Amino acid sequence: MAQGSGDNQSQWNVSISKTAENTFNPIRNVVDTMTIEPNPDIKLISLTVGDPCVFGNLPPNEKCVQAFCDAIKSSKEDGYRPGHGTPVAREAVAKYFSTPEYTVNSEDVMLASGCSGAIELAIDVLADAGDNVLIPQPGFSLYDCLCGSKGIEIRHYRLIPEKCWEADLEAMTSLINEKTKCIVVINPSNPCGSVYTKEHLEAILAVAEKHKIPILCDEVYAFVTYGDRPFYSMGKLTKTVPVLTVGGIGKRFLVPGWRLGWVIVHDRNKIFGEEVRAGLRRLSQRVLGPCCPLQAALPVILSECQPEFFQKTLTLMKTISGIFYESCSAIPELFPVKAFGAMYMLIGINIDKLTGVKDDVEFTQLLMSEQSVFCLPAKCFQCPNFFRVVLTCPEDIAREACARMAKFCQDHRKSG
């Protein structure tokens, strides 16, 4: 009898882990079940992926590229390094985020493989299966995916579109119980494009202080702001609430594929103590940290980029944001929420004004098949009847996308 026969297979009892079974990516779950074939007669415009490299109009800084190449060619960084990052790289991050009023210590910095890796470290050091974590709705879907895979309960607190996606603090407070291990704050926001005022961040900190809950603040879009709202780092605003800040070089430095992120511990009152830092170091040893040549290049990357490099990206996103906001505001079936930062805008859909469209998933699916414009339905972010666009495309592409959206809405507009 040949190996692999039914009798032989019946002797095996191979099953997947609970982690694998419980892993659920909301974006993939929605997109993979959509019909997303474009109109073959119209050139595709994809506004789905938060990758500033897609359109080729935002190249990385040459000094950063050279520093990375030099580190590779030196052959000095070919071996293993500490899992939580080299002292030189961690010191570079600490220096980058220090100000005359507030100093970050290199011992408070743990490196990771991209901001996604940093998010996983931060969640793992604070929460176990059976605990719960408060996550914004709409919010970055990776938090749901990671928590769900680990048996951590996800509790969504509402963001209010009419208030530029500020957190509903009453709703947030109502979700807190004895098993709540942290409050996740994403600022600037993916997917909303919101940037919180200093006053709103302080209001969230007041909730955390009252209930003695630490904050996990996602600042991968730190300083990526182009409206009239400046960026404030949450860890620098508080003197009482312990904060884990996650970030990385991918978005601001336009190199998401380089995969280098960090967790920064802000703990002025020693509430975390040494325990959390030690826990982060142990957790980082599971994968032995990010690329070693990239760590060697990090001091140059974080110090040599001139303001003009960043301003080019911000100017483009401000222009594209304005195009989407003004154009979609003129379409009766759509209502954009103004963006102030990150690389995204959420646009609402007045479903009751359209015929043949039942929700945001069907809207984006039909927009793709009829007009070859691909946007993400905000069901991916627990925000039905909105869709997300990225703001890093060239100006002509943004205008063409808006014109096609207008044509689509006109074709599906209810009469009378």
C-alpha positions in Angstrom: 0.0 0.0 0.0 1.4 3.4 -0.9 2.3 5.8 1.8 -0.2 8.6 2.3 -3.2 6.2 1.9 -6.3 6.7 3.9 -5.3 4.1 6.4 -2.0 5.8 7.1 -3.6 9.3 7.4 -6.1 8.0 9.9 -3.3 7.3 12.4 -2.3 10.9 12.5 -3.9 13.5 14.7 -2.5 16.9 13.6 -4.4 20.0 14.6 -3.6 23.7 14.5 -3.0 25.8 17.5 -5.6 27.9 19.2 -3.5 31.0 18.2 -3.7 30.0 14.6 -7.4 29.2 14.8 -8.2 32.5 16.5 -6.2 34.7 14.2 -8.5 36.8 12.2 -7.5 39.8 10.1 -10.6 42.1 9.6 -9.1 43.6 6.4 -8.3 40.3 4.8 -11.6 38.8 5.8 -13.5 41.6 4.1 -11.4 42.2 1.0 -10.8 38.5 0.3 -14.6 37.9 0.1 -15.2 40.9 -2.2 -15.6 40.8 -5.9 -12.8 43.2 -6.8 -12.4 42.8 -10.6 -11.8 46.3 -12.1 -13.6 47.6 -15.2 -11.3 46.3 -18.0 -11.9 49.4 -20.1 -10.7 51.9 -17.4 -7.2 52.1 -15.8 -7.1 50.9 -12.2 -6.7 53.5 -9.4 -5.9 51.7 -6.1 -6.3 53.8 -3.0 -6.2 51.0 -0.5 -2.7 50.3 0.9 -1.0 52.7 3.4 2.3 52.4 1.6 3.8 55.7 0.4 6.0 53.8 -2.0 3.2 52.5 -4.2 3.0 55.4 -6.7 6.7 56.1 -7.0 6.3 59.8 -6.3 7.8 59.8 -2.8 11.3 58.2 -2.8 13.2 57.8 0.5 16.0 60.2 1.5 19.3 59.5 -0.3 21.3 59.9 2.9 19.2 57.2 4.6 19.6 54.8 1.6 23.4 55.4 1.6 23.7 54.8 5.4 21.9 51.5 5.0 24.0 50.5 2.0 27.2 51.4 3.9 26.2 49.4 6.9 25.6 46.3 4.7 28.8 46.7 2.7 30.9 47.1 5.9 30.2 43.5 6.8 30.4 44.6 10.5 26.7 44.0 11.1 26.3 40.5 9.7 26.0 38.7 13.1 23.4 38.6 15.9 22.8 41.6 18.1 20.7 42.0 21.3 17.0 41.1 20.7 15.8 44.5 22.0 18.3 46.4 19.8 21.9 47.6 19.9 22.8 50.3 22.4 23.7 52.7 19.5 20.4 52.3 17.8 18.4 52.6 21.0 20.3 55.7 21.9 19.5 57.2 18.5 15.7 56.7 19.1 16.0 58.1 22.6 17.8 61.2 21.3 15.3 61.6 18.5 12.4 61.8 20.9 14.1 63.8 23.7 13.4 67.5 24.2 15.0 70.0 26.6 11.9 69.5 28.8 11.7 65.7 28.6 14.6 63.2 28.2 14.1 59.7 26.9 16.6 57.2 28.1 18.0 54.5 25.8 17.0 51.9 28.5 13.4 52.9 27.9 13.7 52.0 24.2 13.1 48.5 22.8 13.5 47.9 19.0 11.2 45.6 17.0 10.5 44.4 13.5 8.4 47.4 12.3 5.8 49.1 14.3 3.6 46.0 13.9 6.2 44.1 15.8 6.3 46.8 18.4 2.6 46.7 18.8 2.7 42.9 19.5 5.5 43.4 22.1 3.5 46.1 23.9 0.3 44.0 24.0 2.1 40.9 25.1 3.9 42.6 28.0 0.6 44.0 29.4 -2.2 41.5 28.7 -2.9 37.8 28.9 -5.7 35.6 27.6 -8.9 36.5 29.5 -7.9 40.2 30.0 -9.3 43.0 27.9 -7.9 45.9 25.9 -9.8 49.0 24.9 -9.4 49.7 21.1 -10.7 52.7 19.1 -13.5 52.2 16.6 -12.6 52.8 13.9 -9.1 51.8 14.5 -6.1 49.9 13.0 -7.3 46.3 12.5 -4.0 44.7 13.6 -5.0 45.3 17.2 -8.1 43.2 16.8 -6.1 40.6 15.0 -3.4 40.3 17.6 -5.6 40.4 20.6 -8.1 37.9 19.1 -5.3 35.5 18.4 -4.1 35.6 22.0 -7.5 35.2 23.6 -7.5 38.8 24.8 -11.0 40.4 24.8 -11.4 43.3 22.5 -13.5 46.2 23.7 -14.1 48.9 21.2 -14.7 52.5 22.2 -16.4 54.8 19.8 -14.8 57.7 17.9 -17.1 60.5 16.9 -16.9 61.6 13.2 -18.7 64.9 14.0 -15.9 65.8 16.3 -13.1 64.9 13.9 -12.9 61.4 15.4 -12.4 62.3 19.0 -12.9 59.5 21.5 -16.3 59.2 23.2 -14.9 59.4 26.7 -18.1 58.2 28.4 -18.2 55.1 26.2 -14.5 54.5 26.9 -15.1 54.8 30.7 -18.1 52.4 30.6 -15.9 49.6 29.1 -13.3 49.6 31.9 -13.4 46.8 34.5 -10.9 45.0 36.7 -9.6 43.0 33.7 -8.8 46.0 31.5 -5.0 46.1 30.9 -4.6 49.1 28.7 -6.3 51.8 26.5 -5.0 51.9 22.9 -4.8 55.4 21.5 -3.8 55.9 17.8 -2.6 59.5 17.1 -2.3 60.5 14.3 -4.9 58.0 13.3 -5.0 55.2 10.8 -7.7 55.0 9.4 -9.2 58.3 10.3 -6.5 60.9 9.5 -7.3 62.6 12.7 -4.8 64.4 15.0 -5.9 65.0 18.6 -5.6 68.3 20.3 -3.5 68.6 23.4 -6.7 69.1 25.4 -8.3 65.9 24.1 -5.2 63.8 24.8 -5.2 65.2 28.4 -8.8 64.3 28.7 -8.0 60.7 27.8 -5.1 60.7 30.2 -7.5 61.8 32.9 -9.7 58.8 32.3 -6.6 56.5 32.5 -5.4 58.2 35.7 -8.8 57.9 37.4 -9.1 54.2 36.6 -5.3 53.5 36.9 -5.1 52.0 33.4 -1.9 52.4 31.4 -2.0 53.6 27.8 -0.6 52.1 24.6 -0.2 55.0 22.2 0.4 54.2 18.6 2.5 57.1 17.2 3.8 55.5 14.0 2.6 58.7 12.2 4.3 61.0 14.7 4.9 64.4 13.2 3.0 63.4 10.0 0.5 66.3 10.3 -0.4 68.9 7.6 -3.5 70.7 9.0 -3.7 73.2 11.8 -3.3 70.7 14.5 0.3 70.0 15.8 1.4 66.6 17.0 1.7 66.0 20.7 3.3 62.8 22.0 1.2 61.3 24.8 4.1 60.1 26.8 5.5 63.6 27.1 2.2 65.1 28.2 1.6 63.0 31.3 3.6 62.9 34.6 1.4 60.3 36.2 0.0 57.7 33.7 2.4 55.1 32.4 2.5 55.0 28.6 4.0 52.6 26.1 4.5 54.4 22.8 5.0 52.4 19.6 6.4 53.8 16.4 8.8 53.2 13.6 10.6 54.6 10.6 8.3 53.2 7.9 5.8 56.0 7.4 7.6 59.3 8.1 10.8 58.1 6.4 8.9 56.5 3.5 10.5 53.0 3.9 7.8 50.7 5.3 9.6 47.6 3.9 12.7 48.3 6.0 10.8 47.0 9.1 12.2 48.8 12.0 10.0 49.9 14.9 10.2 50.6 18.6 8.5 50.6 22.0 9.3 53.6 24.3 8.5 53.3 28.0 7.3 56.5 29.6 7.0 55.9 33.3 8.0 59.0 35.4 6.6 57.6 38.6 8.1 54.1 38.3 4.6 52.5 38.1 5.8 50.0 35.5 9.0 49.6 37.5 11.7 47.5 36.0 9.3 44.6 35.4 7.8 45.9 32.2 11.2 46.8 30.7 12.6 43.4 31.6 9.4 41.8 30.1 9.8 43.7 26.9 13.5 42.6 26.6 12.5 38.9 27.2 9.7 39.1 24.6 12.1 40.6 22.1 14.3 37.6 22.4 11.7 35.4 20.7 12.7 36.8 17.2 16.1 38.5 18.0 15.1 41.9 16.9 15.1 43.8 13.6 17.7 43.9 10.8 21.2 44.6 12.2 22.6 46.7 9.4 19.5 48.8 9.6 20.1 49.4 13.3 23.6 50.5 12.5 22.2 53.0 10.0 19.6 54.3 12.4 21.6 57.2 13.9 22.1 58.7 10.4 18.5 58.0 9.4 17.1 59.8 12.4 19.5 62.7 12.4 20.4 63.5 8.7 17.0 64.0 7.1 16.4 67.7 6.5 13.0 69.4 7.1 12.6 69.8 3.3 12.4 66.0 2.9 9.5 65.7 5.3 7.8 68.9 4.0 7.5 67.5 0.5 5.4 64.6 1.8 3.3 66.8 4.0 2.6 69.3 1.3 1.5 66.6 -1.1 -0.8 65.0 1.5 -2.3 68.4 2.4 -3.1 69.0 -1.3 -4.5 65.5 -1.9 -6.6 65.8 1.4 -8.0 69.0 0.1 -8.9 67.5 -3.3 -10.8 64.6 -1.7 -12.5 66.8 0.9 -13.7 69.5 -1.5 -14.6 67.1 -4.3 -16.5 64.6 -2.2 -18.2 67.3 -0.2 -19.8 68.3 -3.5 -21.2 64.8 -4.1 -24.6 64.6 -2.3 -24.1 60.9 -1.5 -20.8 61.3 0.2 -19.6 63.2 3.3 -15.8 63.3 4.0 -14.4 63.9 7.5 -11.6 66.3 7.3 -8.1 64.8 7.8 -5.2 66.5 9.7 -2.5 63.9 9.6 -1.4 60.3 8.8 -2.0 59.2 5.2 -5.7 58.6 5.2 -9.2 60.1 5.0 -12.5 58.4 5.8 -15.4 59.3 3.6 -19.0 58.6 4.7 -21.6 57.2 2.4 -25.3 58.3 2.5 -26.5 54.8 1.6 -30.2 55.9 1.6 -29.5 58.2 -1.3 -28.1 55.5 -3.6 -29.9 52.7 -5.5 -28.5 49.2 -5.8 -26.0 49.8 -2.9 -26.7 48.3 0.5 -23.5 49.1 2.4 -19.9 50.2 2.2 -18.7 46.8 1.1 -21.0 46.8 -1.9 -20.3 50.5 -2.6 -16.5 49.8 -2.9 -17.1 46.6 -4.8 -19.3 48.3 -7.4 -17.0 51.4 -7.5 -14.2 49.0 -8.5 -16.2 47.0 -11.1 -17.7 50.0 -12.7 -15.1 52.8 -12.3 -11.9 50.9 -11.5 -11.3 52.8 -8.3 -10.3 50.6 -5.4 -10.9 51.9 -1.8 -11.1 50.0 1.4 -14.6 49.6 2.9 -14.5 50.9 6.5 -16.1 47.7 7.7 -12.5 46.6 7.8 -12.1 49.1 10.7 -15.5 48.4 12.4 -16.9 51.6 10.8 -19.8 50.7 8.5 -20.8 53.0 5.6 -17.5 54.8 5.3 -14.6 54.0 3.1 -10.9 54.9 3.4 -8.7 56.5 0.8 -4.9 57.0 0.9 -3.5 60.5 0.4 -0.1 59.8 -1.1 -1.1 59.5 -4.7 -0.2 62.1 -7.3 -2.6 65.0 -7.8 -3.8 64.0 -11.2 -4.7 60.5 -9.9 -6.6 62.0 -6.9 -8.7 64.3 -9.2 -9.4 61.4 -11.6 -10.5 59.2 -8.7 -12.9 61.9 -7.4 -14.3 62.4 -10.9 -15.0 58.7 -11.1 -16.6 58.7 -7.7 -18.9 61.5 -8.8 -19.9 59.6 -11.9 -20.5 56.4 -9.9 -22.8 58.3 -7.4 -24.6 59.9 -10.3 -25.2 56.6 -11.9 -26.6 55.2 -8.7 -28.5 58.3 -7.5 -32.1 57.8 -6.4 -34.5 59.9 -8.5 -36.7 62.4 -6.8 
